[in-house]
Amino acid sequence: MSKIRITKQFSFETGHALYGYDGKCKNVHGHSYKLSVTVIGTPILDQSNVKFGMVIDFSDLKKIVREEIVDLFDHASVFNKNTPHVELAEELKKRGHHVILVDYQPTSENMVIDFAKKISDRLPKDILLHSLKLQETESSFAEWYASDNL
């Protein structure tokens, strides 16, 4: 049976700042991110299975990505926990803001690596993450491909 790629798209709003950066992104700012998640697998052949003909039910993929990424990152501020931004993060938390501290510089490149791990860990064993595309602006995005990371 043929391998088929299935893609689902998501969007969320996230703020961040890049500590030590030499441009405007050193300041706290936000993006309307678009995330495309592509998985690969073989459609289910068992006609008695309610998911017959599907690689994965889009709603099952949606549940994984929402729980691991969208619900967590939407309307959050993301900072590297190993920088002085941690002081700002703690102040924001005290004031009731949703803050995520990560152990990496929160660039699109590093975020897409983090997202790939989180999503891969939750997929059924017969479904593989093929690629992710994290679009930060209309013209800027980072991509992760499983084939580049063997």
N, C-alpha and C positions, 0 to 999 in steps of 0.2 A: 504494500500500500504506500502511497505517496506521503511524504512529509509535507505538512502544510504550516504556514506561518499565520498566526492570528495577532492582530494589533488592536489595542484599546488605548484611547487617549483620555488624559485627565488634565485638569487645570487647578492651580492653587496660587494663593498670594503669600509671599514670604519676604520678610525683611532680613537684611544681613549687613555686615561691614567686614572689610578685608584689612585686618591689622597689618601695618607695615607697608601697605601698598602705596605706590607713588602717584596715584591718580585720584579721581573723584570717588572711587569705590571704597576708599578708606573711611568715608562717612557712612553713617547708617542710612540705608535706602532700601527700597523694595522692588520686587519684580512680580509680574503676572506670569508665572511659570506654566509651561505646557509640557506635559510628560507623555511620550508615546512609548508604550510597552509592547514588545513583540515577543511572543513565545512560539515554539515550534514543537510539533508532535504529529502523531498519526490519528486521523479521525477514528472514533470508536466504531467498530464493525458489528458489535452485538446488537441485533435488532430489538432485543427485549430491554435494552438499556434505555432509560428515558433521555439520555444524552447521545443517542445513536447519531452518527454522522458528525459529531463535534470533536474538535481537538480538546477544547476546554470550553465550558459554558462561559460566555462573556461575563455573566453575573458572578461567577466564581472568581474569575480574574479580577473583576472590579472589587470584590470583597477583600482580596489579598492586598491590592495596591492601596485601597482606601485605608485599611487598618495599619499598614506598614509605613505609608508615605503621606497621603493626602490629609487624613484626619490629624496627623501629628504635625505636619509642616504648615498647613493652611493657617494664615494669619498669625504665624509665629515669627519671632526674631531669632536668627541663628548666629551664634558667635563661637569662635574657637575658644575652648575652655583654657587653653594654655597661653592666653594673651591678657593684657590689661583690660580687654573688653569684658572680662569676667566681673569686674567691679560694676560696670554699666548693667550687665545682665542681672546681677544680684539686686541692684536698685530697681530695675524694671519688674523683677519678680515680686519684690516687696509691694509694688504698686499694682499688682494683679495682672501683669502682662504675661503672655505665654512665651517663654524663652526656652530655646533648645541650645545646650552646650555640647559641641562636638569636639573630637580630638583632631580635627583637620581644619585647614583654611576653607571656609564655606564658599568656594568657587563652584561654578556649574560642573567643572571637571571632577572635583572631589565629591560633590553631592551625587553625581550619577554613579560613581563607583560605590558609594555607600548604599544607594538605592538598589543597585544590581545585587549586592549581597543579601539585602533584606528580602527582596522579592524571590530570588533563587532559593533561599532557605525555606520558603513557604509553598513553593510549587509542588504538585504531585510528582512522584518519582519518574513518571513517563513523559513529563512535559519539561522542556528546557527553556530557559530564558535565552532568546536569540539576540535581542538588542534593546537598548533604551536610547531615547533621544530626549534631552532636557533642553527645552528652548527657554532662554532667559529674556530675550527681547525678540522683536519681529525678525531681526537679522542675525542673531547670535545664539548658538546652541552648542552643546557638547553631546557626543554620541559614545556609547559603550556597545561593543560587539563581543559576544562570547568567543567567536573565532579569533579575535585579537588577544584573548586572555587565556589561552590554553596552557 
